[in-house]
Amino acid sequence: MFTETLGDANLSTVEVLSDYTATAPTAKQGFAGLFATASEKGINPYDTVAVLDAPTFAACLSSLGDAAVWGGPEAVRNGVFVNGPYGFKTVVMCPFLASGTKGFLIPYNSIGVASRYDKPAIDGYAETWSAIDPKTGFTVSYRVFEHLCNGAAYIGGSTLFGCKLLQKGIVKLT
């Protein structure tokens, strides 16, 4: 089961999802070769996200040349290539990879994420409600509570979420 959390992000648990490994590229020819690597492992490169650590992402970025050649400044600004280079759906930089892991090739629909309303355990809040984040679809639970000693009101938010591997085939880049 995929157990990564963004608070103490460590994607080392991903390695149990697949026996597939490949060497992380450092030059243009190697990044282009990742397309073939994905295909050889049985995953569709066009529907695959390449998740790279910062040095590997920087090497990928420098292998592309001028931004005018590959279509725009998104990768430089945000660390994300949408409609990624070298045939991948997306290429992203992730600073949370475990030591010794340079990246992963992850089939786009291989991990499912779900959330639900976090109902308060007590009925003592001034107000409670939930809202759905439009970008992620996550349900966020809110509650208002008062600290009568100092005359302050606080708003707290929480979400319950989980994730599960839906299909195997992740390729670890070392």
KEKE-14604 format. One record per residue: residue in three letters; x negated, y, z of N, C-alpha, C in turn; residue number from 1. Coordinates in Angstrom, 3 decimals. Layout:
resn:n_xx:n_yy:n_zz:ca_xx:ca_yy:ca_zz:c_xx:c_yy:c_zz:resi
ALA:X:Y:Z:X:Y:Z:X:Y:Z:NUM
...
This chain:
resn:n_xx:n_yy:n_zz:ca_xx:ca_yy:ca_zz:c_xx:c_yy:c_zz:resi
MET:-0.838:-1.186:0.000:0.000:0.000:0.000:-0.877:1.242:0.000:1
PHE:-0.487:2.234:-0.724:-1.205:3.488:-0.842:-0.942:4.307:0.404:2
THR:-2.000:4.655:1.162:-1.792:5.315:2.446:-2.512:6.648:2.552:3
GLU:-2.698:7.330:1.465:-3.399:8.615:1.481:-2.509:9.689:2.097:4
THR:-3.098:10.539:2.923:-2.394:11.700:3.447:-3.225:12.930:3.136:5
LEU:-2.589:14.018:2.809:-3.329:15.203:2.421:-3.946:15.924:3.602:6
GLY:-3.432:15.721:4.809:-4.017:16.361:5.979:-5.448:15.908:6.201:7
ASP:-5.660:14.619:6.277:-6.991:14.039:6.395:-7.234:13.228:5.144:8
ALA:-7.128:13.898:4.014:-7.116:13.193:2.740:-8.340:12.318:2.561:9
ASN:-8.085:11.074:2.274:-9.139:10.113:2.010:-8.549:9.063:1.090:10
LEU:-8.965:9.074:-0.155:-8.401:8.160:-1.122:-9.153:6.840:-1.171:11
SER:-9.896:6.497:-0.133:-10.645:5.250:-0.138:-9.727:4.039:-0.163:12
THR:-8.502:4.174:0.328:-7.585:3.041:0.332:-7.103:2.687:-1.059:13
VAL:-7.274:3.572:-2.033:-6.818:3.296:-3.384:-7.586:2.129:-3.987:14
GLU:-8.827:1.923:-3.559:-9.637:0.885:-4.182:-9.041:-0.509:-4.013:15
VAL:-8.170:-0.738:-3.066:-7.562:-2.051:-2.913:-6.466:-2.302:-3.943:16
LEU:-6.089:-1.298:-4.699:-5.004:-1.441:-5.654:-5.432:-2.096:-6.959:17
SER:-6.704:-2.192:-7.196:-7.149:-2.720:-8.469:-8.560:-3.251:-8.349:18
ASP:-8.849:-4.257:-9.127:-10.218:-4.764:-9.226:-10.983:-4.057:-10.331:19
TYR:-10.335:-3.156:-11.048:-10.962:-2.484:-12.173:-11.892:-1.383:-11.693:20
THR:-13.106:-1.382:-12.190:-14.036:-0.287:-11.935:-14.731:0.066:-13.238:21
ALA:-15.199:1.282:-13.320:-15.951:1.757:-14.472:-16.932:2.809:-13.982:22
THR:-17.963:3.036:-14.744:-18.947:4.048:-14.389:-18.433:5.420:-14.803:23
ALA:-18.508:6.365:-13.892:-18.071:7.732:-14.189:-19.034:8.355:-15.204:24
PRO:-18.498:8.999:-16.214:-19.352:9.610:-17.232:-19.976:10.917:-16.754:25
THR:-20.986:11.344:-17.474:-21.637:12.620:-17.181:-21.758:13.497:-18.428:26
ALA:-21.446:12.955:-19.597:-21.594:13.701:-20.851:-20.361:13.487:-21.729:27
LYS:-20.272:14.272:-22.784:-19.120:14.274:-23.671:-18.784:12.879:-24.204:28
GLN:-19.756:12.146:-24.666:-19.512:10.820:-25.211:-18.924:9.890:-24.148:29
GLY:-19.408:9.992:-22.924:-18.895:9.165:-21.838:-17.454:9.488:-21.494:30
PHE:-17.097:10.790:-21.484:-15.714:11.164:-21.192:-14.784:10.673:-22.288:31
ALA:-15.221:10.762:-23.522:-14.427:10.229:-24.629:-14.292:8.713:-24.482:32
GLY:-15.312:8.051:-23.976:-15.275:6.605:-23.773:-14.293:6.165:-22.699:33
LEU:-13.917:7.065:-21.776:-12.922:6.723:-20.760:-11.580:6.360:-21.388:34
PHE:-11.291:6.950:-22.539:-10.069:6.636:-23.271:-10.045:5.143:-23.612:35
ALA:-11.165:4.644:-24.125:-11.270:3.219:-24.448:-11.242:2.363:-23.189:36
THR:-11.878:2.828:-22.118:-11.883:2.088:-20.856:-10.458:1.877:-20.356:37
ALA:-9.662:2.937:-20.368:-8.269:2.826:-19.931:-7.522:1.816:-20.792:38
SER:-7.674:1.915:-22.088:-6.989:1.012:-23.010:-7.414:-0.438:-22.781:39
GLU:-8.706:-0.661:-22.576:-9.214:-2.020:-22.330:-8.646:-2.619:-21.046:40
LYS:-8.333:-1.796:-20.069:-7.787:-2.272:-18.793:-6.270:-2.427:-18.848:41
GLY:-5.683:-2.167:-20.017:-4.251:-2.377:-20.186:-3.373:-1.213:-19.795:42
ILE:-3.963:-0.027:-19.636:-3.134:1.140:-19.324:-3.165:2.105:-20.506:43
ASN:-2.039:2.762:-20.729:-1.906:3.688:-21.840:-2.600:5.005:-21.492:44
PRO:-3.707:5.340:-22.178:-4.425:6.578:-21.842:-3.563:7.833:-21.959:45
TYR:-2.600:7.834:-22.876:-1.750:9.004:-23.062:-0.843:9.255:-21.862:46
ASP:-0.609:8.222:-21.041:0.219:8.347:-19.847:-0.613:8.145:-18.583:47
THR:-1.877:8.524:-18.641:-2.788:8.307:-17.525:-3.340:9.636:-17.023:48
VAL:-3.439:9.760:-15.697:-4.050:10.933:-15.081:-5.466:10.553:-14.675:49
ALA:-6.425:11.326:-15.120:-7.814:11.139:-14.702:-8.055:12.065:-13.518:50
VAL:-8.306:11.468:-12.343:-8.564:12.216:-11.119:-10.069:12.153:-10.887:51
LEU:-10.733:13.309:-10.865:-12.187:13.358:-10.789:-12.647:14.170:-9.590:52
ASP:-13.786:13.778:-9.005:-14.368:14.600:-7.941:-14.950:15.864:-8.576:53
ALA:-15.354:16.811:-7.755:-15.797:18.116:-8.265:-16.989:18.016:-9.225:54
PRO:-18.063:17.280:-8.909:-19.179:17.211:-9.856:-18.801:16.564:-11.195:55
THR:-17.973:15.523:-11.146:-17.565:14.858:-12.390:-16.622:15.741:-13.188:56
PHE:-15.718:16.446:-12.491:-14.826:17.386:-13.176:-15.636:18.505:-13.824:57
ALA:-16.638:19.006:-13.110:-17.489:20.069:-13.662:-18.225:19.572:-14.905:58
ALA:-18.699:18.331:-14.875:-19.361:17.764:-16.052:-18.387:17.650:-17.215:59
CYS:-17.146:17.247:-16.924:-16.121:17.161:-17.962:-15.845:18.550:-18.541:60
LEU:-15.702:19.512:-17.663:-15.446:20.888:-18.078:-16.568:21.410:-18.970:61
SER:-17.818:21.174:-18.573:-18.942:21.676:-19.364:-19.096:20.914:-20.676:62
SER:-18.590:19.680:-20.750:-18.705:18.915:-21.990:-17.775:19.427:-23.081:63
LEU:-16.798:20.235:-22.695:-15.792:20.697:-23.651:-16.199:21.961:-24.395:64
GLY:-17.191:22.673:-23.898:-17.598:23.901:-24.575:-16.679:25.060:-24.248:65
ASP:-16.508:25.949:-25.187:-15.733:27.169:-25.011:-14.245:26.870:-24.789:66
ALA:-13.617:27.666:-23.940:-12.201:27.484:-23.636:-11.328:27.582:-24.884:67
ALA:-11.750:28.359:-25.863:-10.973:28.497:-27.093:-10.880:27.161:-27.839:68
VAL:-11.852:26.299:-27.651:-11.876:25.002:-28.330:-10.827:24.065:-27.750:69
TRP:-10.658:24.066:-26.428:-9.740:23.113:-25.801:-8.440:23.718:-25.326:70
GLY:-8.200:24.982:-25.614:-6.854:25.503:-25.470:-6.519:26.442:-24.339:71
GLY:-7.392:26.665:-23.373:-6.986:27.620:-22.364:-7.776:27.569:-21.080:72
PRO:-7.525:28.553:-20.189:-8.297:28.714:-18.963:-7.763:27.956:-17.740:73
GLU:-6.712:27.107:-17.899:-6.097:26.457:-16.742:-7.096:25.648:-15.926:74
ALA:-7.988:24.936:-16.595:-8.942:24.079:-15.882:-9.909:24.906:-15.053:75
VAL:-10.329:26.050:-15.577:-11.260:26.905:-14.853:-10.559:27.544:-13.661:76
ARG:-9.329:28.001:-13.858:-8.586:28.662:-12.780:-8.074:27.690:-11.723:77
ASN:-7.517:26.554:-12.165:-6.760:25.693:-11.262:-7.340:24.301:-11.041:78
GLY:-8.368:23.922:-11.767:-8.903:22.569:-11.628:-7.997:21.514:-12.226:79
VAL:-7.180:21.903:-13.225:-6.240:20.977:-13.856:-6.214:21.213:-15.359:80
PHE:-6.341:20.146:-16.125:-6.093:20.199:-17.563:-4.721:19.590:-17.786:81
VAL:-3.738:20.393:-18.150:-2.443:19.856:-18.536:-2.556:19.536:-20.016:82
ASN:-1.936:18.435:-20.456:-2.187:17.925:-21.805:-3.694:17.772:-21.957:83
GLY:-4.225:16.931:-21.097:-5.648:16.793:-20.862:-6.508:16.496:-22.062:84
PRO:-7.780:16.757:-21.891:-8.725:16.464:-22.955:-8.973:14.971:-23.073:85
TYR:-9.571:14.585:-24.157:-9.955:13.197:-24.409:-8.765:12.253:-24.398:86
GLY:-7.558:12.766:-24.673:-6.385:11.930:-24.827:-5.607:11.615:-23.565:87
PHE:-6.054:12.079:-22.404:-5.346:11.782:-21.168:-4.172:12.733:-20.964:88
LYS:-3.147:12.258:-20.247:-1.982:13.098:-19.939:-2.412:14.341:-19.167:89
THR:-3.218:14.126:-18.138:-3.718:15.210:-17.311:-5.081:14.816:-16.761:90
VAL:-5.936:15.795:-16.558:-7.210:15.592:-15.876:-7.237:16.597:-14.729:91
VAL:-7.417:16.107:-13.499:-7.399:16.983:-12.333:-8.650:16.781:-11.492:92
MET:-9.011:17.828:-10.747:-10.115:17.755:-9.797:-9.521:17.505:-8.425:93
CYS:-10.062:16.524:-7.705:-9.597:16.201:-6.360:-10.786:16.210:-5.408:94
PRO:-10.788:17.102:-4.417:-11.908:17.165:-3.474:-11.827:16.131:-2.358:95
PHE:-10.820:15.255:-2.365:-10.577:14.343:-1.250:-10.980:12.905:-1.508:96
LEU:-11.800:12.652:-2.480:-12.190:11.276:-2.777:-13.214:10.776:-1.763:97
ALA:-13.154:9.494:-1.483:-14.082:8.885:-0.532:-15.508:8.935:-1.084:98
SER:-16.466:8.935:-0.197:-17.870:8.956:-0.581:-18.176:7.783:-1.504:99
GLY:-18.883:8.043:-2.590:-19.229:7.005:-3.554:-18.201:6.813:-4.650:100
THR:-17.034:7.447:-4.517:-15.998:7.363:-5.545:-15.996:8.663:-6.330:101
LYS:-16.156:8.549:-7.638:-16.213:9.744:-8.481:-14.893:10.035:-9.164:102
GLY:-13.955:9.101:-9.090:-12.656:9.355:-9.688:-11.831:8.103:-9.842:103
PHE:-10.633:8.308:-10.413:-9.713:7.219:-10.715:-9.004:7.528:-12.023:104
LEU:-8.674:6.500:-12.761:-7.745:6.604:-13.880:-6.451:5.980:-13.372:105
ILE:-5.406:6.803:-13.248:-4.170:6.375:-12.608:-3.023:6.459:-13.610:106
PRO:-2.378:5.312:-13.928:-1.199:5.366:-14.782:-0.166:6.311:-14.181:107
TYR:0.441:7.154:-15.022:1.274:8.261:-14.565:2.401:7.849:-13.626:108
ASN:3.078:6.755:-13.890:4.209:6.356:-13.052:3.853:5.228:-12.097:109
SER:2.598:5.116:-11.704:2.186:3.979:-10.871:2.460:4.174:-9.392:110
ILE:2.673:5.388:-8.943:2.905:5.643:-7.524:4.238:6.362:-7.368:111
GLY:5.103:5.815:-6.522:6.396:6.432:-6.249:6.370:7.139:-4.901:112
VAL:7.000:8.296:-4.825:7.053:9.077:-3.592:8.515:9.410:-3.311:113
ALA:8.915:9.294:-2.041:10.280:9.609:-1.652:10.256:10.394:-0.343:114
SER:11.297:11.190:-0.130:11.415:11.928:1.128:12.860:11.863:1.603:115
ARG:13.048:12.199:2.867:14.409:12.248:3.399:14.480:13.295:4.497:116
TYR:15.694:13.639:4.855:15.973:14.611:5.899:15.472:14.079:7.239:117
ASP:14.766:14.909:7.980:14.244:14.564:9.304:15.237:15.092:10.338:118
LYS:16.218:14.257:10.684:17.273:14.675:11.617:16.686:14.900:13.008:119
PRO:17.019:16.030:13.644:16.523:16.286:14.999:16.983:15.206:15.970:120
ALA:16.102:14.840:16.891:16.433:13.808:17.881:17.381:14.326:18.958:121
ILE:17.408:15.635:19.156:18.294:16.220:20.166:19.226:17.225:19.506:122
ASP:20.288:17.564:20.185:21.247:18.533:19.657:21.131:19.837:20.438:123
GLY:19.907:20.360:20.585:19.725:21.554:21.391:19.127:22.721:20.638:124
TYR:19.081:22.635:19.332:18.496:23.726:18.542:19.547:24.778:18.222:125
ALA:19.102:26.017:18.118:20.017:27.103:17.780:20.619:26.884:16.397:126
GLU:19.813:26.355:15.498:20.297:26.105:14.145:19.395:25.075:13.478:127
THR:19.958:24.208:12.632:19.194:23.250:11.826:19.769:23.243:10.415:128
TRP:18.933:23.003:9.434:19.370:22.873:8.053:18.267:22.195:7.247:129
SER:18.593:21.841:6.036:17.590:21.256:5.151:17.629:21.970:3.810:130
ALA:16.527:21.888:3.118:16.413:22.478:1.787:15.564:21.545:0.933:131
ILE:15.760:21.600:-0.363:14.983:20.774:-1.289:14.013:21.672:-2.043:132
ASP:12.729:21.324:-1.964:11.711:22.079:-2.684:11.895:21.846:-4.181:133
PRO:12.072:22.908:-4.971:12.362:22.732:-6.397:11.193:22.145:-7.207:134
LYS:9.966:22.319:-6.741:8.823:21.801:-7.507:8.567:20.327:-7.247:135
THR:8.753:19.879:-6.000:8.424:18.495:-5.659:9.648:17.613:-5.483:136
GLY:10.812:18.219:-5.209:12.008:17.448:-4.910:12.042:16.948:-3.478:137
PHE:11.045:17.322:-2.667:11.001:16.892:-1.271:12.050:17.638:-0.457:138
THR:12.704:16.909:0.452:13.633:17.509:1.390:12.834:18.009:2.590:139
VAL:13.031:19.261:2.944:12.361:19.857:4.097:13.428:20.168:5.138:140
SER:13.193:19.701:6.349:14.128:19.926:7.458:13.647:21.124:8.275:141
TYR:14.564:22.013:8.608:14.227:23.197:9.394:15.024:23.203:10.686:142
ARG:14.454:23.816:11.712:15.158:23.993:12.986:14.674:25.295:13.625:143
VAL:15.604:25.978:14.250:15.300:27.216:14.966:15.406:26.905:16.455:144
PHE:14.391:27.314:17.200:14.449:27.128:18.646:13.911:28.374:19.325:145
GLU:14.371:28.573:20.562:14.018:29.770:21.311:13.118:29.415:22.482:146
HIS:12.186:30.301:22.738:11.352:30.192:23.941:11.827:31.323:24.848:147
LEU:12.709:30.983:25.773:13.379:31.995:26.586:12.428:32.754:27.503:148
CYS:11.338:32.126:27.933:10.396:32.795:28.835:9.726:33.998:28.181:149
ASN:9.421:33.902:26.916:8.766:35.052:26.264:9.680:35.734:25.251:150
GLY:10.929:35.322:25.173:11.897:36.003:24.325:11.629:35.867:22.839:151
ALA:11.092:34.749:22.420:10.758:34.562:21.004:11.593:33.433:20.406:152
ALA:11.867:33.563:19.121:12.528:32.497:18.364:11.524:31.954:17.353:153
TYR:11.530:30.654:17.155:10.600:29.998:16.241:11.377:29.184:15.213:154
ILE:10.815:29.096:14.016:11.363:28.235:12.978:10.311:27.174:12.690:155
GLY:10.729:25.927:12.760:9.832:24.821:12.446:10.360:24.059:11.252:156
GLY:9.459:23.486:10.480:9.853:22.699:9.318:9.129:21.373:9.316:157
SER:9.782:20.346:8.810:9.148:19.033:8.715:9.753:18.268:7.546:158
THR:9.045:17.248:7.126:9.568:16.354:6.097:9.090:14.943:6.382:159
LEU:9.912:13.995:6.091:9.532:12.593:6.172:9.329:12.107:4.746:160
PHE:8.175:11.541:4.476:7.962:11.041:3.125:7.118:9.783:3.169:161
GLY:7.207:9.047:2.113:6.431:7.825:1.972:6.092:7.609:0.518:162
CYS:5.170:6.709:0.281:4.796:6.410:-1.097:4.468:4.933:-1.214:163
LYS:4.562:4.433:-2.425:4.331:3.016:-2.669:3.794:2.824:-4.075:164
LEU:2.923:1.862:-4.210:2.399:1.488:-5.515:3.498:0.793:-6.305:165
LEU:3.794:1.294:-7.485:4.836:0.707:-8.328:4.270:-0.210:-9.394:166
GLN:3.046:0.056:-9.823:2.400:-0.817:-10.799:0.899:-0.758:-10.571:167
LYS:0.260:-1.886:-10.753:-1.195:-1.923:-10.600:-1.849:-1.471:-11.901:168
GLY:-3.146:-1.268:-11.843:-3.869:-0.888:-13.042:-4.747:0.328:-12.849:169
ILE:-4.901:0.801:-11.625:-5.740:1.957:-11.365:-7.208:1.544:-11.566:170
VAL:-7.946:2.399:-12.261:-9.371:2.138:-12.513:-10.191:3.077:-11.646:171
LYS:-11.042:2.523:-10.820:-11.918:3.325:-9.950:-13.185:3.675:-10.719:172
LEU:-13.568:4.943:-10.655:-14.804:5.410:-11.297:-15.879:5.572:-10.242:173
THR:-17.007:4.918:-10.437:-18.103:5.010:-9.473:-19.321:5.614:-10.112:174
